[in-house]
Amino acid sequence: MRKIILLPVLALAIFLVGSTAYAGQQDFILVNNSGQAITEIYCSATDNWEENVLGNAILKNGETFQLTFPEDQTARYWDLKIVFKNGDNLYWNSLDLFSISEMTLDSSGTIHTQ
């Protein structure tokens, strides 16, 4: 009897550990507490900004945006560039996205990470 009870628990533990291994390690949430609308977000592991990950959306003050990366992405350090509706922009270099799950942008232009 005891073995039957432990097997489902062990199977669940293996499933939970295995399923988290496939999550994008660089995925993060950006919280906009800047007081301004954000119209563009760029994230790059190279010196090329590539595409605006917001697309045509606007991230209003108080809103959040989930940025997800492909499973095969291996870069750890990324640059982040944010463009506001008025055209001003901010950027940060070498953010360790393996250790950041949430970034909050405040009205002073500072990003607070978790």
OpenMM code with the backbone's topology and positions (N, CA, C; nanometers):
from openmm import Vec3, app, unit

residues = "MET ARG LYS ILE ILE LEU LEU PRO VAL LEU ALA LEU ALA ILE PHE LEU VAL GLY SER THR ALA TYR ALA GLY GLN GLN ASP PHE ILE LEU VAL ASN ASN SER GLY GLN ALA ILE THR GLU ILE TYR CYS SER ALA THR ASP ASN TRP GLU GLU ASN VAL LEU GLY ASN ALA ILE LEU LYS ASN GLY GLU THR PHE GLN LEU THR PHE PRO GLU ASP GLN THR ALA ARG TYR TRP ASP LEU LYS ILE VAL PHE LYS ASN GLY ASP ASN LEU TYR TRP ASN SER LEU ASP LEU PHE SER ILE SER GLU MET THR LEU ASP SER SER GLY THR ILE HIS THR GLN".split()
positions = [
    Vec3(0.0810, -0.1199, 0.0000),
    Vec3(0.0000, 0.0000, 0.0000),
    Vec3(0.0852, 0.1262, 0.0000),
    Vec3(0.1852, 0.1286, 0.0795),
    Vec3(0.2684, 0.2471, 0.0937),
    Vec3(0.3352, 0.2852, -0.0382),
    Vec3(0.3807, 0.1892, -0.1163),
    Vec3(0.4446, 0.2152, -0.2447),
    Vec3(0.3465, 0.2792, -0.3425),
    Vec3(0.2232, 0.2392, -0.3399),
    Vec3(0.1215, 0.2941, -0.4306),
    Vec3(0.0966, 0.4415, -0.4001),
    Vec3(0.0980, 0.4791, -0.2763),
    Vec3(0.0763, 0.6184, -0.2375),
    Vec3(0.1964, 0.7040, -0.2770),
    Vec3(0.3175, 0.6542, -0.2597),
    Vec3(0.4371, 0.7315, -0.2899),
    Vec3(0.4615, 0.7485, -0.4390),
    Vec3(0.4244, 0.6533, -0.5202),
    Vec3(0.4490, 0.6634, -0.6640),
    Vec3(0.3803, 0.7840, -0.7280),
    Vec3(0.2508, 0.8117, -0.7013),
    Vec3(0.1918, 0.9321, -0.7606),
    Vec3(0.2592, 1.0604, -0.7134),
    Vec3(0.3033, 1.0653, -0.5891),
    Vec3(0.3719, 1.1840, -0.5376),
    Vec3(0.5048, 1.2016, -0.6088),
    Vec3(0.5812, 1.0934, -0.6261),
    Vec3(0.7084, 1.0988, -0.6958),
    Vec3(0.6881, 1.1386, -0.8419),
    Vec3(0.5875, 1.0845, -0.9066),
    Vec3(0.5589, 1.1195, -1.0465),
    Vec3(0.5244, 1.2674, -1.0594),
    Vec3(0.4469, 1.3215, -0.9664),
    Vec3(0.4125, 1.4638, -0.9690),
    Vec3(0.5365, 1.5493, -0.9491),
    Vec3(0.6242, 1.5115, -0.8591),
    Vec3(0.7468, 1.5888, -0.8348),
    Vec3(0.8353, 1.5901, -0.9592),
    Vec3(0.8494, 1.4760, -1.0264),
    Vec3(0.9293, 1.4701, -1.1489),
    Vec3(0.8671, 1.5562, -1.2569),
    Vec3(0.7352, 1.5532, -1.2709),
    Vec3(0.6667, 1.6355, -1.3697),
    Vec3(0.6891, 1.7843, -1.3441),
    Vec3(0.6767, 1.8273, -1.2191),
    Vec3(0.6940, 1.9695, -1.1864),
    Vec3(0.8359, 2.0162, -1.2133),
    Vec3(0.9344, 1.9374, -1.1772),
    Vec3(1.0736, 1.9750, -1.2023),
    Vec3(1.0996, 1.9778, -1.3522),
    Vec3(1.0524, 1.8783, -1.4239),
    Vec3(1.0736, 1.8723, -1.5678),
    Vec3(1.0031, 1.9831, -1.6429),
    Vec3(0.8849, 2.0240, -1.6019),
    Vec3(0.8096, 2.1264, -1.6751),
    Vec3(0.8703, 2.2645, -1.6575),
    Vec3(0.9342, 2.2932, -1.5453),
    Vec3(0.9942, 2.4247, -1.5275),
    Vec3(1.1244, 2.4379, -1.6055),
    Vec3(1.1836, 2.3281, -1.6451),
    Vec3(1.3081, 2.3342, -1.7203),
    Vec3(1.2869, 2.3935, -1.8595),
    Vec3(1.1649, 2.3916, -1.9109),
    Vec3(1.1375, 2.4413, -2.0448),
    Vec3(1.0937, 2.5868, -2.0480),
    Vec3(1.0805, 2.6523, -1.9362),
    Vec3(1.0436, 2.7945, -1.9324),
    Vec3(1.1620, 2.8767, -1.9801),
    Vec3(1.1337, 2.9879, -2.0505),
    Vec3(1.2412, 3.0756, -2.0953),
    Vec3(1.3118, 3.1364, -1.9758),
    Vec3(1.4414, 3.1130, -1.9641),
    Vec3(1.5161, 3.1630, -1.8486),
    Vec3(1.5201, 3.3156, -1.8449),
    Vec3(1.5070, 3.3790, -1.9602),
    Vec3(1.5171, 3.5240, -1.9658),
    Vec3(1.3815, 3.5938, -1.9540),
    Vec3(1.2734, 3.5215, -1.9486),
    Vec3(1.1400, 3.5816, -1.9412),
    Vec3(1.1302, 3.6777, -1.8229),
    Vec3(1.0653, 3.7914, -1.8454),
    Vec3(1.0444, 3.8853, -1.7355),
    Vec3(0.9191, 3.9685, -1.7590),
    Vec3(0.8739, 4.0313, -1.6525),
    Vec3(0.7600, 4.1228, -1.6564),
    Vec3(0.8141, 4.2635, -1.6396),
    Vec3(0.7697, 4.3548, -1.7258),
    Vec3(0.8051, 4.4963, -1.7132),
    Vec3(0.6836, 4.5702, -1.6596),
    Vec3(0.7010, 4.6402, -1.5480),
    Vec3(0.5948, 4.7194, -1.4872),
    Vec3(0.6243, 4.8664, -1.5169),
    Vec3(0.5310, 4.9330, -1.5813),
    Vec3(0.5495, 5.0742, -1.6159),
    Vec3(0.4896, 5.1638, -1.5082),
    Vec3(0.5737, 5.2136, -1.4205),
    Vec3(0.5327, 5.3121, -1.3199),
    Vec3(0.6061, 5.4441, -1.3445),
    Vec3(0.6320, 5.4721, -1.4726),
    Vec3(0.7109, 5.5893, -1.5111),
    Vec3(0.6294, 5.7178, -1.5138),
    Vec3(0.4971, 5.7065, -1.5181),
    Vec3(0.4121, 5.8246, -1.5334),
    Vec3(0.3890, 5.8605, -1.6790),
    Vec3(0.4499, 5.7842, -1.7711),
    Vec3(0.4368, 5.8099, -1.9141),
    Vec3(0.3991, 5.6813, -1.9876),
    Vec3(0.3438, 5.6962, -2.1059),
    Vec3(0.3141, 5.5807, -2.1910),
    Vec3(0.4400, 5.5376, -2.2647),
    Vec3(0.4607, 5.4080, -2.2733),
    Vec3(0.5735, 5.3506, -2.3472),
    Vec3(0.5200, 5.2999, -2.4801),
    Vec3(0.5863, 5.3390, -2.5892),
    Vec3(0.5414, 5.2978, -2.7223),
    Vec3(0.6312, 5.1925, -2.7862),
    Vec3(0.7543, 5.1804, -2.7370),
    Vec3(0.8467, 5.0830, -2.7950),
    Vec3(0.9342, 5.0230, -2.6853),
    Vec3(0.9600, 4.8923, -2.6981),
    Vec3(1.0523, 4.8216, -2.6090),
    Vec3(1.1425, 4.7356, -2.6966),
    Vec3(1.2724, 4.7502, -2.6772),
    Vec3(1.3699, 4.6711, -2.7505),
    Vec3(1.4561, 4.5961, -2.6503),
    Vec3(1.4883, 4.4738, -2.6829),
    Vec3(1.5718, 4.3919, -2.5961),
    Vec3(1.6714, 4.3196, -2.6861),
    Vec3(1.8016, 4.3320, -2.6555),
    Vec3(1.9021, 4.2755, -2.7433),
    Vec3(2.0195, 4.2182, -2.6653),
    Vec3(2.0665, 4.1024, -2.7098),
    Vec3(2.1865, 4.0421, -2.6521),
    Vec3(2.3098, 4.0821, -2.7329),
    Vec3(2.2881, 4.1549, -2.8414),
    Vec3(2.3969, 4.2013, -2.9277),
    Vec3(2.3890, 4.3530, -2.9364),
    Vec3(2.4632, 4.4115, -3.0260),
    Vec3(2.4581, 4.5563, -3.0439),
    Vec3(2.3496, 4.5995, -3.1420),
    Vec3(2.2614, 4.5080, -3.1774),
    Vec3(2.1542, 4.5353, -3.2722),
    Vec3(2.0201, 4.5308, -3.1984),
    Vec3(1.9429, 4.6402, -3.2036),
    Vec3(1.8179, 4.6460, -3.1269),
    Vec3(1.7075, 4.5577, -3.1829),
    Vec3(1.7165, 4.5131, -3.3042),
    Vec3(1.6185, 4.4246, -3.3658),
    Vec3(1.4794, 4.4867, -3.3672),
    Vec3(1.3747, 4.4139, -3.3267),
    Vec3(1.2374, 4.4624, -3.3414),
    Vec3(1.1777, 4.5154, -3.2112),
    Vec3(1.0791, 4.6007, -3.2267),
    Vec3(1.0029, 4.6529, -3.1141),
    Vec3(0.9111, 4.5410, -3.0646),
    Vec3(0.9361, 4.4894, -2.9439),
    Vec3(0.8583, 4.3760, -2.8934),
    Vec3(0.7156, 4.4145, -2.8534),
    Vec3(0.6878, 4.5443, -2.8407),
    Vec3(0.5508, 4.5885, -2.8118),
    Vec3(0.4632, 4.5869, -2.9364),
    Vec3(0.5260, 4.5841, -3.0530),
    Vec3(0.4485, 4.5904, -3.1770),
    Vec3(0.3765, 4.7236, -3.1860),
    Vec3(0.2465, 4.7212, -3.2105),
    Vec3(0.1658, 4.8430, -3.2197),
    Vec3(0.1005, 4.8813, -3.0870),
    Vec3(0.1257, 4.8040, -2.9835),
    Vec3(0.0631, 4.8294, -2.8531),
    Vec3(0.1290, 4.9480, -2.7834),
    Vec3(0.0603, 5.0015, -2.6859),
    Vec3(0.1131, 5.1066, -2.5989),
    Vec3(0.1014, 5.0572, -2.4554),
    Vec3(0.2111, 5.0672, -2.3816),
    Vec3(0.2123, 5.0267, -2.2409),
    Vec3(0.1902, 5.1516, -2.1565),
    Vec3(0.0675, 5.1670, -2.1095),
    Vec3(0.0324, 5.2858, -2.0316),
    Vec3(0.0898, 5.2778, -1.8905),
    Vec3(0.0960, 5.3932, -1.8256),
    Vec3(0.1422, 5.3977, -1.6876),
    Vec3(0.0560, 5.3050, -1.6014),
    Vec3(0.1206, 5.2256, -1.5180),
    Vec3(0.0500, 5.1327, -1.4306),
    Vec3(0.0268, 4.9959, -1.4925),
    Vec3(0.0542, 4.9794, -1.6204),
    Vec3(0.0333, 4.8510, -1.6864),
    Vec3(0.1615, 4.7678, -1.6848),
    Vec3(0.1447, 4.6385, -1.7113),
    Vec3(0.2585, 4.5468, -1.7162),
    Vec3(0.2653, 4.4802, -1.8533),
    Vec3(0.3854, 4.4357, -1.8873),
    Vec3(0.4092, 4.3663, -2.0132),
    Vec3(0.4967, 4.2450, -1.9854),
    Vec3(0.4539, 4.1285, -2.0320),
    Vec3(0.5292, 4.0044, -2.0159),
    Vec3(0.6135, 3.9820, -2.1404),
    Vec3(0.7442, 3.9776, -2.1239),
    Vec3(0.8338, 3.9502, -2.2362),
    Vec3(0.8820, 3.8067, -2.2232),
    Vec3(0.8554, 3.7256, -2.3254),
    Vec3(0.8968, 3.5860, -2.3241),
    Vec3(0.9978, 3.5603, -2.4356),
    Vec3(1.0883, 3.4709, -2.4082),
    Vec3(1.1965, 3.4385, -2.4998),
    Vec3(1.1801, 3.2958, -2.5500),
    Vec3(1.2329, 3.2662, -2.6681),
    Vec3(1.2292, 3.1283, -2.7173),
    Vec3(1.3071, 3.0349, -2.6242),
    Vec3(1.2644, 2.9098, -2.6173),
    Vec3(1.3303, 2.8121, -2.5300),
    Vec3(1.4768, 2.7922, -2.5645),
    Vec3(1.5125, 2.8083, -2.6922),
    Vec3(1.6503, 2.7829, -2.7337),
    Vec3(1.7423, 2.9036, -2.7151),
    Vec3(1.6908, 3.0134, -2.6613),
    Vec3(1.7721, 3.1332, -2.6380),
    Vec3(1.8653, 3.1073, -2.5202),
    Vec3(1.9956, 3.1314, -2.5392),
    Vec3(2.0930, 3.0985, -2.4348),
    Vec3(2.1632, 3.2204, -2.3753),
    Vec3(2.1476, 3.3373, -2.4344),
    Vec3(2.2185, 3.4561, -2.3835),
    Vec3(2.1693, 3.4925, -2.2440),
    Vec3(2.2607, 3.5285, -2.1584),
    Vec3(2.2275, 3.5645, -2.0202),
    Vec3(2.2115, 3.7150, -2.0030),
    Vec3(2.2986, 3.7951, -2.0659),
    Vec3(2.2998, 3.9403, -2.0471),
    Vec3(2.2370, 4.0106, -2.1671),
    Vec3(2.1448, 4.1031, -2.1368),
    Vec3(2.0687, 4.1717, -2.2409),
    Vec3(2.0663, 4.3215, -2.2148),
    Vec3(2.0572, 4.3963, -2.3234),
    Vec3(2.0364, 4.5408, -2.3161),
    Vec3(1.8884, 4.5664, -2.3361),
    Vec3(1.8372, 4.6679, -2.2706),
    Vec3(1.6954, 4.7030, -2.2794),
    Vec3(1.6832, 4.8504, -2.3152),
    Vec3(1.5981, 4.8788, -2.4128),
    Vec3(1.5722, 5.0168, -2.4539),
    Vec3(1.4219, 5.0398, -2.4531),
    Vec3(1.3819, 5.1516, -2.3918),
    Vec3(1.2405, 5.1889, -2.3829),
    Vec3(1.2228, 5.3260, -2.4463),
    Vec3(1.1212, 5.3381, -2.5321),
    Vec3(1.0895, 5.4656, -2.5969),
    Vec3(0.9512, 5.5086, -2.5494),
    Vec3(0.9438, 5.6330, -2.5018),
    Vec3(0.8175, 5.6872, -2.4526),
    Vec3(0.7391, 5.7536, -2.5657),
    Vec3(0.6125, 5.7773, -2.5413),
    Vec3(0.5241, 5.8386, -2.6407),
    Vec3(0.5762, 5.9750, -2.6876),
    Vec3(0.6423, 6.0501, -2.5992),
    Vec3(0.6940, 6.1826, -2.6362),
    Vec3(0.8278, 6.1744, -2.7122),
    Vec3(0.8793, 6.0522, -2.7359),
    Vec3(1.0026, 6.0333, -2.8112),
    Vec3(1.1270, 6.0156, -2.7260),
    Vec3(1.1207, 6.0497, -2.5972),
    Vec3(1.2344, 6.0274, -2.5084),
    Vec3(1.2606, 5.8774, -2.4964),
    Vec3(1.3857, 5.8420, -2.4682),
    Vec3(1.4147, 5.6999, -2.4497),
    Vec3(1.5171, 5.6799, -2.3388),
    Vec3(1.5165, 5.5601, -2.2859),
    Vec3(1.6103, 5.5174, -2.1827),
    Vec3(1.6644, 5.3810, -2.2223),
    Vec3(1.7875, 5.3510, -2.1803),
    Vec3(1.8375, 5.2164, -2.2022),
    Vec3(1.9310, 5.1737, -2.0910),
    Vec3(1.9391, 5.0421, -2.0746),
    Vec3(2.0215, 4.9798, -1.9729),
    Vec3(2.1029, 4.8708, -2.0390),
    Vec3(2.2280, 4.8558, -1.9961),
    Vec3(2.3186, 4.7565, -2.0539),
    Vec3(2.3394, 4.6383, -1.9610),
    Vec3(2.3581, 4.5237, -2.0210),
    Vec3(2.4023, 4.4009, -1.9518),
    Vec3(2.3147, 4.3620, -1.8334),
    Vec3(2.1846, 4.3585, -1.8540),
    Vec3(2.0931, 4.3106, -1.7501),
    Vec3(2.0996, 4.1577, -1.7464),
    Vec3(2.1191, 4.1008, -1.6300),
    Vec3(2.1275, 3.9559, -1.6128),
    Vec3(1.9860, 3.8987, -1.6066),
    Vec3(1.9339, 3.8588, -1.7214),
    Vec3(1.7953, 3.8113, -1.7270),
    Vec3(1.7782, 3.6699, -1.6729),
    Vec3(1.8865, 3.6017, -1.6382),
    Vec3(1.8731, 3.4734, -1.5695),
    Vec3(1.8321, 3.4950, -1.4240),
    Vec3(1.8584, 3.6138, -1.3699),
    Vec3(1.8285, 3.6385, -1.2291),
    Vec3(1.7189, 3.7439, -1.2089),
    Vec3(1.6615, 3.7955, -1.3174),
    Vec3(1.5561, 3.8979, -1.3077),
    Vec3(1.4248, 3.8399, -1.3589),
    Vec3(1.3215, 3.8484, -1.2779),
    Vec3(1.1899, 3.8022, -1.3219),
    Vec3(1.0922, 3.9181, -1.3395),
    Vec3(1.1249, 4.0328, -1.2778),
    Vec3(1.0375, 4.1495, -1.2892),
    Vec3(1.1214, 4.2766, -1.2822),
    Vec3(1.0870, 4.3721, -1.3684),
    Vec3(1.1505, 4.5038, -1.3667),
    Vec3(1.0408, 4.6081, -1.3543),
    Vec3(1.0592, 4.7011, -1.2621),
    Vec3(0.9643, 4.8105, -1.2446),
    Vec3(1.0354, 4.9405, -1.2776),
    Vec3(0.9828, 5.0112, -1.3762),
    Vec3(1.0382, 5.1408, -1.4166),
    Vec3(0.9661, 5.2496, -1.3396),
    Vec3(1.0419, 5.3316, -1.2636),
    Vec3(0.9794, 5.4378, -1.1875),
    Vec3(0.9888, 5.5723, -1.2608),
    Vec3(0.9342, 5.6762, -1.2020),
    Vec3(0.9267, 5.8086, -1.2672),
    Vec3(1.0624, 5.8773, -1.2804),
    Vec3(1.1648, 5.8303, -1.2087),
    Vec3(1.2978, 5.8882, -1.2221),
    Vec3(1.3784, 5.8222, -1.3331),
    Vec3(1.3222, 5.7181, -1.3947),
    Vec3(1.3926, 5.6458, -1.5005),
    Vec3(1.4772, 5.5314, -1.4481),
    Vec3(1.4565, 5.4958, -1.3229),
    Vec3(1.5291, 5.3858, -1.2615),
    Vec3(1.4497, 5.2571, -1.2742),
    Vec3(1.5190, 5.1490, -1.3038),
    Vec3(1.4539, 5.0169, -1.3064),
    Vec3(1.4898, 4.9447, -1.1777),
    Vec3(1.3874, 4.8952, -1.1104),
    Vec3(1.4040, 4.8147, -0.9895),
    Vec3(1.3760, 4.6701, -1.0280),
    Vec3(1.4673, 4.5803, -0.9939),
    Vec3(1.4538, 4.4410, -1.0368),
    Vec3(1.4229, 4.3471, -0.9209),
    Vec3(1.3600, 4.2393, -0.9580),
    Vec3(1.3291, 4.1295, -0.8632),
    Vec3(1.3706, 4.0010, -0.9265),
] * unit.nanometer
topology = app.Topology()
chain = topology.addChain("A")
for resn in residues:
    res = topology.addResidue(resn, chain)
    for name in ("N", "CA", "C"):
        topology.addAtom(name, app.Element.getBySymbol(name[0]), res)
